[in-house]
C-alpha cells in the first residue's frame, strides 16, 4: 500500500525558510515520480516540484523555481522540499504526491497538471505572514 506522510509545515515570516518532509512507503522511488503540490484557499492545485530517481532529474513550477529545492534521501525513502525566500502567496496546504513513472515526460505532466498524480498524502499547512 502506497503511503505518503508529510511533516514540517508551519508559520513563517516573509523572507524566511521552511523544510517539508515526505516519508514514503509501499513503493520504490526507482519506478515512480514523487513531488509536491500546493493548494491555496479558493485556488486550483498547483504543481510545485517533482523528483525522478530513474531520470536523476527534477522539475519545478515557474512560481517557485530558484527559491524551492526538492531533494531525496534514498536510504530513508524520504523527499524534502526546502523553501527559501518565502512569500505570502506561498501560503497553502502542501501535499506530497506520487505517480508511476511512465516516461521522461511524466515529471512535466504531473507538475503542470497535478490532478494526474495517483497517490496523495494528507497535506501540511504552510502559512507565510507579511
C-alpha positions in Angstrom: 0.0 0.0 0.0 1.4 3.4 -1.0 1.6 5.8 1.9 2.9 9.4 1.9 3.2 11.3 5.2 4.1 14.9 5.2 5.6 17.0 8.0 7.3 20.3 8.6 4.7 22.9 7.8 4.1 25.9 10.0 4.0 29.7 10.2 6.9 31.7 9.0 7.5 35.4 8.2 8.0 36.5 4.6 11.6 36.0 3.6 12.0 33.1 5.9 12.6 29.4 5.2 10.9 26.1 5.9 11.7 22.5 5.0 8.9 20.0 4.4 9.5 16.2 4.6 7.6 13.4 3.0 8.1 9.8 4.2 7.1 7.3 1.5 6.3 3.6 2.0 4.9 0.9 -0.2 6.7 1.7 -3.5 10.2 2.2 -4.9 11.5 5.6 -5.9 13.1 3.8 -8.9 9.8 3.4 -10.7 7.8 6.5 -9.5 8.0 10.2 -9.7 7.3 12.0 -6.4 6.7 15.6 -5.8 4.9 18.5 -4.1 1.6 20.1 -4.9 0.0 23.0 -3.1 -3.5 24.4 -2.9 -4.4 27.8 -1.5 -8.0 28.6 -0.4 -10.2 29.2 -3.4 -7.5 28.3 -5.9 -6.7 25.3 -8.0 -4.0 22.8 -7.2 -0.5 23.9 -8.3 2.4 21.6 -9.0 5.4 22.9 -7.1 8.3 20.5 -7.7 8.9 16.9 -8.8 11.7 14.4 -8.5 12.5 11.3 -10.6 15.3 9.0 -9.3 15.4 7.0 -12.5 15.8 10.1 -14.6 18.1 11.7 -12.0 16.2 14.9 -12.6 13.9 17.4 -11.0 11.3 19.8 -12.4 9.8 22.9 -10.8 6.8 25.1 -11.3 7.6 28.5 -12.6 6.4 30.4 -9.4 8.9 28.6 -7.2 11.9 28.0 -9.4 15.1 29.4 -7.9 13.5 29.6 -4.4 12.5 26.0 -3.7 14.6 22.8 -3.9 13.4 19.2 -3.9 15.8 16.5 -2.8 15.7 12.9 -1.6 17.2 10.7 1.0 17.2 7.3 -0.8 18.1 5.4 2.4 15.1 6.8 4.2 12.7 6.8 1.2 12.0 10.4 2.0 11.8 13.5 -0.1 12.2 17.1 1.1 11.2 20.5 -0.1 13.4 23.3 1.0 11.6 26.6 0.7 13.6 29.8 0.9 12.6 33.4 0.5 9.0 32.6 1.2 6.3 35.0 0.2 2.7 35.4 1.5 1.5 34.0 -1.8 3.2 30.7 -1.0 0.6 30.2 1.8 -1.2 26.9 1.0 -1.7 23.3 2.1 1.3 21.4 0.7 0.7 17.8 -0.4 3.2 15.1 -1.2 2.2 13.1 -4.3 3.5 10.2 -6.3 2.7 8.5 -9.6 4.3 5.7 -11.6 7.0 7.0 -14.0 5.7 6.3 -17.5 8.3 8.3 -19.5 10.8 11.0 -19.2 7.9 13.5 -19.5 6.0 12.2 -16.5 7.5 14.9 -14.2 6.4 17.7 -16.6 2.9 16.2 -16.9 2.2 15.8 -13.2 3.7 19.2 -12.3 1.7 21.1 -15.0 -1.5 19.0 -14.3 -1.2 17.8 -10.7 -4.5 16.0 -10.8 -2.6 13.3 -12.7 -0.8 12.2 -9.6 -2.1 8.8 -8.4 -1.2 8.9 -4.7 -1.5 11.7 -2.2 -0.5 12.5 1.4 -2.8 14.2 3.9 -1.2 17.6 3.4 0.6 20.1 5.7 -0.2 23.8 6.1 2.3 26.4 5.3 1.4 30.0 6.3 3.7 32.9 5.3 2.9 36.2 7.1 3.8 39.6 5.6 
